[in-house]
Amino acid sequence: MTRRQVLFGVELDPLTLDETVRRCLDAVRNGEQLEIGVVNAAKLVNMRRDPRLAQAVAGCDLVLADGQAVVWAGRVLRAPLPERVAGIDLFMRLLAAAESAAMSVYFLGAKEEVLELMLDQVALRFPNLNVAGSRNGYFDDSEQQAVAGAIADSGAQMLFLGMTSPKKEIFTAGYGERTGAKVVHGVGGSFDILAGITRRAPESWQRLGAEWLYRAVQEPRRLGRRYLTTNAAFLLMTARELIRLTPSTGPANRRH
């Protein structure tokens, strides 16, 4: 078991994408449940403001660096992470692996019309994938247990949640085990991207850690101010943590 790194008080698993995929496939084969949490700069900021979100992420079996800014912060703060494991990249790799290994999947999230478009794309890209079931993400909290029960009845081995934070994390924490799925992965807006509703940033933008900016340009009213606010807060968090970790150079610590 790889030792976790602690960043801003959050324990993260220093895994590559390949290592994460192997862990997920092993979980299905061994009958173990693996709840996956992913964090980017915005989520780490929001976890400090939302105790329920923080508790839900902390309860995940794997917590991965979804944002490039998190990887950079880890290097600066001496909690190195090998690479970014983007939620959508893991999503696509697991779909391909599930198709090859004859593992069944369930999709939960998005609006009904988006979900249908995504399912069409999944059928084109992964024609032999066993889709045990699907449901849109618009349901009340009072329906969560029934939704989890329907997933369990489907026999799905992997569950993908195309819902926003903190809804997907809270659902995973409260009902992930009830679903019976061996791998539970919250993929956020990946359903929209796969459905063709939104575009993912080109790789050059991703390498620069500017995927958030690409998304904000597509949806400036909804995301522009939010990203600017959380990114500024993340930079401040990182600066404060760096100061805390840097040994004092005051008179008491100088050599005479």
Secondary structure, 3 states (H helix, E strand, C coil): CCCCEEECCEEECCCCHHHHHHHHHHHHHHCCCEEEEEECHHHHHHHHHCHHHHHHHHCCCEEEECCHHHHHHHHHCCCCCCCCCCHHHHHHHHHHHHHHHCCEEEEEECCHHHHHHHHHHHHHHCCCCEEEEEECCCCCHHHHHHHHHHHHHHCCCEEEEECCCCHHHHHHHHHCCCCCCCEEEECCCHHHHHHCCCCCCCHHHHHCCCHHHHHHHHCHHHHHHHHHHHHHHHHHHHHHHHHHHCCCCCHHHCCC
